[in-house]
Structure formats: C-alpha cells, structure tokens
Amino acid sequence: MKYSIVFPGQGSQSLGMLADLNSNFSVVGEVFQEASDSISVDLWKIINEDQEALNLTENTQPIMLAAGYATYKVLSEETSLSPVSMAGHSLGEYTALVASNSVSFFDAVQLVRKRGELMQAAVPSGTGSMAAILGLEDALIVEICKKARINGVVEAVNFNSPGQVVIAGEKNAVSHACELMKEAGAKRALILPVSVPSHCSLMKEAASEFNTYIGAVDFHTGNVKVIHNVDADFGSDIENIKDKLVDQLYMPVLWTNSVNKMKDSGVERLIEVGPGKVLTGLTRRIDKSLSASAIIDVSSLNSTIEEISNA
C-alpha cells in the first residue's frame, strides 16, 4: 500500500494535547524541550496551562511544529516508514520539511516563531478576519470575494475540500463577503476565532521580511518529496522551496489539489501525524477512494503501525 504522511496546521491545537503519547514515549518531552530551548519559551507549559497563550500565533506555530514532529518521531521509532510523499497544511508544511530532513528541527522552530511574530505584526489586532464558507463552488466564492472588495481586502485563501473554502482579509470586507455568500446559497459562512488573516495579500509585507530571514537558514535536499501548498507540487531545488515558503504567507493553500496530487502518484492512504483529525476529515471529502487516519494517542498509533506493517 502506498501512503503519504500529512501534518496539520493551526486550528488543530488543544489544551492538554499529546498527553497520552507523552506518558508513554520520552521522545515527546525531548522534542518539546529542544523546541523550548530554541526560542526560550516553555512550550509544554503553555500546552497544559494557558489556552490564551496557546492560541497566539507566535506560540501556536512552534507548538504545532513540535507536536507534529514529536508524533512523527514516535511513529518512526516504532516502525519502519516509507511514504511516497509528505505534505502539511499551512504551518504543517514546515513539519513535513523537518520530517523529510530538508531543514533541522532547531532551525525550523526559530523560523516559524519568526513567521508567527511577523504575521501577528502585519495587521493591527482586531482589524483582520477569516471565515469558513461551506456549500459553494470554489469559482463562485472567488467571484463573490471580488465583489466584496469595495469594503477592503478579502480573498479565498484555503481551498480545503470541495464545498469548504476559507476566506480572509479585512474585517468589514470579510463580513460583507459572508453576507453575499449566504445570499448566493452557502450552507454556512462562519467567522473563525482568529485575528491574523493568513494567506492573503495583507501578509505581503510580512512575506518580504520573512524572505530576508529564511535566506540565512540552511535547507537541504530531503529524503522524502514534499508537496507544497502554493502550487500543489514538489520543490525543484532548495531555493525554489524557500521561495514557496515565502509565497505561502500571502498565497492560498491549495489543499484539495495537494491531496489530488498524492492520489495521482498512486497514494491510497493518508496518515495524519499530529494533533486533531482535520486533514483526515478533509481527505474523505476530497476523494472517498482514499483512506485516511490520524495519530492522536497510543491506540491510534498502534492501529496505524499495524496497517503499515500489514500493507
């Protein structure tokens, strides 16, 4: 059985996550200690004690990177892995690059911390917004966003699955777009509890600053191919990978296309590694012929190992 490994991004975090794996595998604590040392912040304490701090993007990003990588380390130490490819949703793309040995974990933690700080600073608090639109065609959502721009920036930014797209931009424009989406027949237009409008043109200045920062970080040719969000394709070389990571800050996440790319390469199963089951749910909506499962605790870890071993 051919499979790909995928890593979740922001939104999958929860207070107390990874408790079961941490109780059974010492590598979880070791990974979080390295991450905490890298940026001088006690990330494990935040996970267990501070919901507000957990949801600050400058903390969420290194925490989700560490959580995904710790889970991957547990899996890779318990069984032999041979994925066809890897991918990650938004921030999860960095976890995929670490797992594929394209960039060191230590460097990646510092990189995503900086990414989070730049994103947080790019838009004044309370002026940005994101919303999930359910039940409309992608092209119609893009068209409606264009109409709503009379109130400011609003763009389709996450193409998560057929009938599920996230829009982002300035608060008033996003609210106006949501009203227009409902008028056009959307099942739901739900404002998300975030303050940073990710993957839209409001992040261009942050991307410009991030470009300078990422240029100084060592990347390598990884041992597993990674599919990138901005074009649902593999990186051609190290500079191309860095360019895609910069572009990802202000360009849409093409997740539906990314999953289809995996399917086209012969993949039959997606294994979600890290907190939550968001990508597992999206996979089933994108292509019902693909199977998917998430590793969130010891029980799901053992089930996944059994499936890989028997394939």
MARDOLO-362825 format. One record per residue (C-alpha): residue number from 1; x, y, z. Coordinates in Angstrom, 2 decimals. Each point is the difference from the previous one (the first is absolute). Layout:
+-----+---------+---------+---------+
|  nr |    east |   north |      up |
+-----+---------+---------+---------+
| NUM |       X |       Y |       Z |
...
+-----+---------+---------+---------+
//
This chain:
+-----+---------+---------+---------+
|  nr |    east |   north |      up |
+-----+---------+---------+---------+
|   1 |    0.00 |    0.00 |    0.00 |
|   2 |    1.35 |    3.40 |   -1.00 |
|   3 |   -0.53 |    2.74 |    2.58 |
|   4 |    0.84 |    3.64 |    0.67 |
|   5 |    0.55 |    1.64 |    3.38 |
|   6 |   -1.73 |    3.33 |    0.63 |
|   7 |    0.35 |    2.50 |    2.82 |
|   8 |   -2.69 |    2.36 |    1.38 |
|   9 |    0.34 |    3.75 |    0.44 |
|  10 |   -1.48 |    2.62 |    2.28 |
|  11 |   -3.51 |   -0.69 |    1.23 |
|  12 |    0.72 |   -3.58 |    1.06 |
|  13 |    1.58 |    1.01 |    3.31 |
|  14 |   -1.76 |   -0.72 |    3.30 |
|  15 |    0.84 |    0.30 |    3.68 |
|  16 |    1.56 |   -3.20 |    1.33 |
|  17 |    0.69 |   -1.48 |   -3.45 |
|  18 |    2.57 |   -2.81 |   -0.33 |
|  19 |   -0.42 |   -0.98 |    3.68 |
|  20 |   -0.45 |   -3.71 |   -0.81 |
|  21 |    2.99 |   -0.19 |   -2.34 |
|  22 |    2.13 |    2.01 |    2.44 |
|  23 |   -0.83 |   -2.44 |    2.81 |
|  24 |    1.18 |   -2.94 |   -2.08 |
|  25 |    2.88 |    1.34 |   -2.09 |
|  26 |    2.84 |    2.11 |    1.40 |
|  27 |    0.85 |    1.40 |   -3.46 |
|  28 |   -3.07 |    2.28 |    0.21 |
|  29 |    1.44 |    1.85 |    2.98 |
|  30 |    3.44 |    0.09 |   -1.62 |
|  31 |   -1.36 |    1.60 |   -3.17 |
|  32 |   -1.89 |    2.64 |    1.98 |
|  33 |    3.05 |    0.72 |    2.14 |
|  34 |    2.09 |    0.61 |   -3.12 |
|  35 |   -2.70 |    2.27 |   -1.43 |
|  36 |   -0.33 |    1.93 |    3.26 |
|  37 |    3.78 |    0.44 |    0.26 |
|  38 |    0.12 |    1.21 |   -3.60 |
|  39 |   -2.23 |    3.02 |    0.68 |
|  40 |    0.29 |    0.29 |    3.83 |
|  41 |   -3.72 |   -0.65 |    0.57 |
|  42 |   -1.47 |   -2.89 |    2.02 |
|  43 |   -2.29 |   -1.39 |   -2.71 |
|  44 |   -1.10 |   -3.09 |    1.95 |
|  45 |   -1.18 |    2.20 |    2.87 |
|  46 |   -2.09 |    2.05 |   -2.43 |
|  47 |   -1.63 |   -3.16 |   -1.41 |
|  48 |   -1.03 |   -1.12 |    3.46 |
|  49 |   -0.86 |    3.25 |    1.74 |
|  50 |   -0.76 |    2.98 |   -2.24 |
|  51 |   -2.70 |   -0.12 |   -2.70 |
|  52 |    0.41 |    3.70 |   -0.84 |
|  53 |    3.76 |   -0.31 |   -0.52 |
|  54 |   -0.52 |   -3.22 |   -1.96 |
|  55 |   -2.15 |    1.85 |   -2.53 |
|  56 |    2.47 |    2.86 |   -0.56 |
|  57 |    1.41 |   -0.73 |   -3.45 |
|  58 |    3.60 |    0.68 |    1.06 |
|  59 |   -0.42 |   -2.85 |    2.54 |
|  60 |   -2.39 |   -2.21 |   -1.98 |
|  61 |    2.41 |   -0.34 |   -2.90 |
|  62 |    3.02 |   -1.41 |    1.90 |
|  63 |   -2.35 |   -2.08 |    2.17 |
|  64 |   -1.73 |   -1.62 |   -2.98 |
|  65 |    3.36 |   -0.59 |   -1.68 |
|  66 |    1.29 |   -1.71 |    3.14 |
|  67 |   -3.21 |   -1.99 |    0.49 |
|  68 |    0.02 |   -1.32 |   -3.57 |
|  69 |    3.71 |   -0.79 |    0.05 |
|  70 |   -0.19 |   -1.70 |    3.43 |
|  71 |   -2.83 |   -2.21 |   -1.26 |
|  72 |    1.99 |   -0.78 |   -3.13 |
|  73 |    3.06 |   -0.91 |    2.09 |
|  74 |   -2.10 |   -2.41 |    2.06 |
|  75 |   -1.37 |   -1.62 |   -3.16 |
|  76 |    3.39 |   -0.23 |   -1.72 |
|  77 |    1.61 |   -1.57 |    3.08 |
|  78 |   -2.76 |   -2.60 |    0.30 |
|  79 |   -0.11 |   -1.13 |   -3.63 |
|  80 |    1.85 |    0.29 |   -3.31 |
|  81 |   -1.47 |    2.73 |   -2.22 |
|  82 |    0.06 |    0.35 |   -3.79 |
|  83 |   -2.48 |    2.70 |   -1.01 |
|  84 |   -0.36 |    0.94 |   -3.66 |
|  85 |   -0.15 |    3.67 |    0.98 |
|  86 |   -0.74 |    2.42 |    2.83 |
|  87 |   -2.05 |    3.18 |    0.28 |
|  88 |   -1.28 |    2.35 |    2.66 |
|  89 |   -2.91 |    2.39 |    0.17 |
|  90 |    1.35 |    3.56 |    0.25 |
|  91 |    2.33 |   -0.03 |    3.05 |
|  92 |    0.04 |   -3.82 |   -0.29 |
|  93 |    2.13 |    0.34 |   -3.14 |
|  94 |    2.94 |    0.88 |    2.28 |
|  95 |   -0.57 |   -3.19 |    2.01 |
|  96 |    0.11 |   -1.98 |   -3.24 |
|  97 |    3.30 |    1.65 |   -0.97 |
|  98 |    1.50 |   -0.85 |    3.41 |
|  99 |   -1.23 |   -3.60 |   -0.18 |
| 100 |    1.47 |   -0.34 |   -3.51 |
| 101 |    3.38 |    1.32 |    1.25 |
| 102 |   -0.18 |    3.12 |   -2.18 |
| 103 |    0.58 |    2.32 |    2.97 |
| 104 |    1.09 |   -0.60 |    3.60 |
| 105 |   -2.66 |    0.00 |    2.70 |
| 106 |    1.93 |    2.60 |    2.02 |
| 107 |    0.14 |    2.41 |   -2.96 |
| 108 |   -3.62 |   -0.65 |   -0.95 |
| 109 |   -1.26 |    0.86 |    3.49 |
| 110 |    1.76 |    3.36 |   -0.15 |
| 111 |   -1.26 |    0.52 |   -3.55 |
| 112 |   -3.68 |   -0.56 |    0.82 |
| 113 |    0.27 |    2.08 |    3.17 |
| 114 |    1.22 |    2.88 |   -2.18 |
| 115 |   -2.71 |   -0.75 |   -2.55 |
| 116 |   -2.63 |    0.24 |    2.73 |
| 117 |    1.39 |    3.27 |    1.35 |
| 118 |    0.05 |    1.57 |   -3.47 |
| 119 |   -3.55 |   -1.16 |   -0.73 |
| 120 |   -1.25 |    1.34 |    3.34 |
| 121 |    1.65 |    3.37 |   -0.65 |
| 122 |   -1.17 |    0.28 |   -3.62 |
| 123 |   -3.60 |    0.92 |    0.83 |
| 124 |   -1.14 |    2.06 |    3.03 |
| 125 |   -1.86 |   -2.13 |    2.55 |
| 126 |   -3.73 |   -0.16 |   -0.66 |
| 127 |    0.14 |    1.20 |   -3.60 |
| 128 |    0.54 |   -3.34 |   -1.75 |
| 129 |   -2.39 |   -2.93 |   -0.33 |
| 130 |   -0.48 |   -3.46 |   -1.51 |
| 131 |   -3.17 |   -1.94 |   -0.75 |
| 132 |   -0.87 |   -3.53 |   -1.13 |
| 133 |   -2.41 |   -0.22 |   -2.93 |
| 134 |   -1.88 |   -3.29 |   -0.38 |
| 135 |   -2.06 |   -1.19 |   -2.94 |
| 136 |    1.08 |    2.22 |   -2.91 |
| 137 |    2.16 |   -0.69 |   -3.05 |
| 138 |    3.59 |    1.32 |    0.18 |
| 139 |   -0.42 |    2.24 |   -3.07 |
| 140 |   -3.13 |    1.63 |    1.42 |
| 141 |    1.74 |    0.73 |    3.31 |
| 142 |    2.89 |    1.67 |   -1.85 |
| 143 |   -2.48 |    2.07 |   -2.01 |
| 144 |   -1.94 |    1.11 |    3.09 |
| 145 |    3.26 |    1.05 |    1.72 |
| 146 |    0.71 |    2.28 |   -2.95 |
| 147 |   -3.40 |    1.67 |    0.47 |
| 148 |    0.56 |    0.44 |    3.74 |
| 149 |    3.30 |    1.83 |   -0.53 |
| 150 |   -1.79 |    3.35 |    0.00 |
| 151 |    0.28 |   -0.31 |    3.80 |
| 152 |    3.69 |   -0.98 |    0.03 |
| 153 |    2.20 |   -3.03 |   -0.57 |
| 154 |   -1.73 |   -3.41 |   -0.04 |
| 155 |    1.27 |   -3.08 |   -1.80 |
| 156 |   -0.53 |   -3.77 |   -0.17 |
| 157 |    3.03 |   -1.38 |    1.84 |
| 158 |   -0.52 |   -3.69 |    0.93 |
| 159 |   -1.47 |   -2.37 |   -2.58 |
| 160 |   -0.44 |   -2.79 |    2.54 |
| 161 |   -2.43 |   -2.33 |   -1.77 |
| 162 |   -2.87 |    0.26 |   -2.47 |
| 163 |   -2.60 |    2.16 |    1.71 |
| 164 |    2.34 |    1.22 |    2.74 |
| 165 |    2.02 |    3.15 |   -0.60 |
| 166 |    1.42 |    2.53 |    2.46 |
| 167 |    0.07 |    3.71 |   -0.83 |
| 168 |    2.17 |    2.64 |    1.68 |
| 169 |    0.64 |    3.72 |    0.00 |
| 170 |   -1.16 |    3.19 |    1.69 |
| 171 |   -2.81 |   -0.44 |    2.51 |
| 172 |   -2.70 |    2.07 |   -1.73 |
| 173 |    0.71 |   -1.52 |   -3.40 |
| 174 |   -0.11 |   -3.56 |    1.39 |
| 175 |   -3.32 |    0.74 |    1.74 |
| 176 |   -1.44 |    1.43 |   -3.23 |
| 177 |    1.26 |   -3.01 |   -1.96 |
| 178 |   -1.69 |   -2.34 |    2.51 |
| 179 |   -3.34 |    1.74 |   -0.56 |
| 180 |    0.40 |   -0.33 |   -3.77 |
| 181 |    0.97 |   -3.69 |    0.36 |
| 182 |   -3.20 |   -0.71 |    1.95 |
| 183 |   -2.06 |    1.84 |   -2.63 |
| 184 |    1.66 |   -2.19 |   -2.64 |
| 185 |   -1.08 |   -3.16 |    1.82 |
| 186 |    2.90 |   -0.87 |    2.31 |
| 187 |   -1.00 |   -2.55 |    2.66 |
| 188 |    2.13 |    1.88 |    2.51 |
| 189 |    2.25 |    3.07 |    0.12 |
| 190 |    1.72 |   -0.28 |    3.34 |
| 191 |    2.38 |    2.64 |    1.39 |
| 192 |    3.03 |   -1.78 |    1.49 |
| 193 |    1.48 |    0.88 |    3.41 |
| 194 |    3.30 |    1.35 |   -1.36 |
| 195 |    1.46 |    3.51 |   -0.19 |
| 196 |    2.65 |   -0.60 |   -2.68 |
| 197 |   -1.34 |   -0.23 |   -3.58 |
| 198 |    2.40 |   -2.64 |   -1.31 |
| 199 |    0.89 |   -0.70 |   -3.64 |
| 200 |   -1.40 |    3.25 |   -1.41 |
| 201 |    1.62 |    3.10 |   -1.52 |
| 202 |    0.02 |    1.75 |    3.41 |
| 203 |    2.96 |   -2.29 |    0.78 |
| 204 |    2.17 |    1.25 |   -2.88 |
| 205 |    2.06 |    2.30 |    2.19 |
| 206 |    0.53 |   -2.79 |    2.52 |
| 207 |    1.06 |   -2.27 |   -2.88 |
| 208 |    2.55 |    2.56 |   -1.15 |
| 209 |    1.57 |    0.10 |    3.47 |
| 210 |   -0.22 |   -3.78 |    0.33 |
| 211 |    1.89 |   -0.39 |   -3.28 |
| 212 |    3.05 |    1.68 |    1.53 |
| 213 |   -0.20 |   -2.23 |    3.06 |
| 214 |   -0.46 |   -3.33 |   -1.81 |
| 215 |    2.92 |    0.79 |   -2.30 |
| 216 |    2.43 |   -0.53 |    2.89 |
| 217 |   -1.39 |   -3.44 |    0.94 |
| 218 |    1.63 |   -3.17 |   -1.34 |
| 219 |   -2.30 |   -2.26 |   -2.01 |
| 220 |    0.93 |   -3.33 |   -1.57 |
| 221 |   -1.34 |   -2.41 |   -2.57 |
| 222 |   -2.32 |   -2.16 |    2.08 |
| 223 |   -0.34 |   -3.79 |   -0.10 |
| 224 |   -3.77 |    0.15 |   -0.64 |
| 225 |   -1.69 |    2.29 |   -2.53 |
| 226 |   -2.20 |    2.74 |    1.49 |
| 227 |   -3.06 |    1.40 |   -1.79 |
| 228 |   -0.29 |    3.76 |    0.53 |
| 229 |   -3.19 |    1.96 |    0.70 |
| 230 |    0.43 |    2.82 |   -2.50 |
| 231 |    0.01 |   -2.15 |   -3.16 |
| 232 |   -0.78 |   -3.56 |    1.19 |
| 233 |    3.33 |   -1.15 |   -1.39 |
| 234 |    3.48 |   -1.06 |    1.10 |
| 235 |    2.85 |    2.46 |    0.42 |
| 236 |    2.55 |   -0.10 |   -2.81 |
| 237 |    3.00 |    1.06 |    2.14 |
| 238 |    0.86 |    1.64 |    3.33 |
| 239 |   -0.52 |    3.58 |   -1.20 |
| 240 |   -3.31 |   -0.96 |   -1.55 |
| 241 |   -1.13 |   -1.53 |    3.32 |
| 242 |    0.92 |    3.20 |    1.85 |
| 243 |   -1.86 |    2.10 |   -2.60 |
| 244 |   -3.11 |   -2.15 |    0.46 |
| 245 |    0.13 |    0.43 |    3.78 |
| 246 |    0.18 |    3.78 |   -0.39 |
| 247 |   -2.82 |    0.05 |   -2.57 |
| 248 |   -2.11 |   -2.21 |    2.28 |
| 249 |   -0.36 |    2.88 |    2.46 |
| 250 |   -2.19 |    2.00 |   -2.39 |
| 251 |   -1.22 |   -2.62 |   -2.50 |
| 252 |   -2.80 |   -2.57 |    0.37 |
| 253 |    0.40 |   -3.51 |    1.40 |
| 254 |   -0.93 |   -2.35 |   -2.85 |
| 255 |   -0.78 |   -2.99 |    2.23 |
| 256 |   -2.54 |   -1.68 |   -2.28 |
| 257 |    2.51 |    0.08 |   -2.87 |
| 258 |    2.76 |   -1.24 |    2.32 |
| 259 |   -2.02 |   -3.07 |    0.99 |
| 260 |   -0.86 |   -0.63 |   -3.65 |
| 261 |    3.73 |    0.19 |   -0.80 |
| 262 |    0.61 |   -2.78 |    2.55 |
| 263 |   -2.79 |   -2.09 |   -1.52 |
| 264 |    1.43 |    0.50 |   -3.50 |
| 265 |    3.37 |   -1.34 |    1.19 |
| 266 |   -1.62 |   -3.27 |    1.07 |
| 267 |   -0.61 |    0.79 |    3.67 |
| 268 |   -2.89 |   -1.96 |    1.53 |
| 269 |    0.21 |    1.16 |    3.61 |
| 270 |    0.78 |    3.20 |    1.90 |
| 271 |    1.37 |   -0.17 |    3.53 |
| 272 |   -0.58 |    3.18 |    2.01 |
| 273 |    2.78 |    0.48 |    2.54 |
| 274 |   -0.62 |    2.54 |    2.75 |
| 275 |   -2.87 |    1.34 |    2.09 |
| 276 |   -3.57 |   -0.26 |   -1.25 |
| 277 |   -1.72 |   -1.67 |   -2.94 |
| 278 |   -0.65 |    2.98 |   -2.28 |
| 279 |    1.95 |   -1.27 |   -3.02 |
| 280 |   -1.45 |   -3.50 |    0.37 |
| 281 |   -3.49 |    1.50 |   -0.30 |
| 282 |    0.98 |    2.13 |   -3.00 |
| 283 |    1.51 |   -3.00 |   -1.79 |
| 284 |   -3.30 |   -1.87 |    0.11 |
| 285 |   -1.79 |    3.01 |   -1.48 |
| 286 |    2.59 |    0.46 |   -2.75 |
| 287 |    0.12 |   -3.61 |   -1.20 |
| 288 |   -1.97 |   -2.82 |    1.58 |
| 289 |    2.27 |   -2.59 |   -1.63 |
| 290 |    2.86 |    1.14 |    2.24 |
| 291 |    0.18 |   -1.36 |    3.53 |
| 292 |    1.27 |    2.22 |    2.80 |
| 293 |    0.75 |   -0.23 |    3.70 |
| 294 |    1.48 |    2.22 |    2.70 |
| 295 |    2.53 |   -0.74 |    2.73 |
| 296 |   -1.12 |    1.81 |    3.13 |
| 297 |    0.69 |   -2.53 |    2.79 |
| 298 |    1.51 |   -3.44 |    0.70 |
| 299 |   -3.05 |   -1.88 |   -1.27 |
| 300 |   -0.05 |    1.76 |   -3.39 |
| 301 |    3.81 |   -0.33 |   -0.19 |
| 302 |   -0.23 |   -3.78 |    0.42 |
| 303 |   -2.79 |   -0.26 |   -2.57 |
| 304 |    2.07 |    1.94 |   -2.53 |
| 305 |    3.10 |   -2.10 |    0.63 |
| 306 |   -2.05 |   -3.16 |   -0.55 |
| 307 |   -1.39 |    1.35 |   -3.28 |
| 308 |    3.48 |    0.99 |   -1.26 |
| 309 |    1.48 |   -3.34 |    1.03 |
| 310 |   -2.74 |   -2.03 |   -1.72 |
| 311 |    0.04 |    2.03 |   -3.20 |
+-----+---------+---------+---------+
//
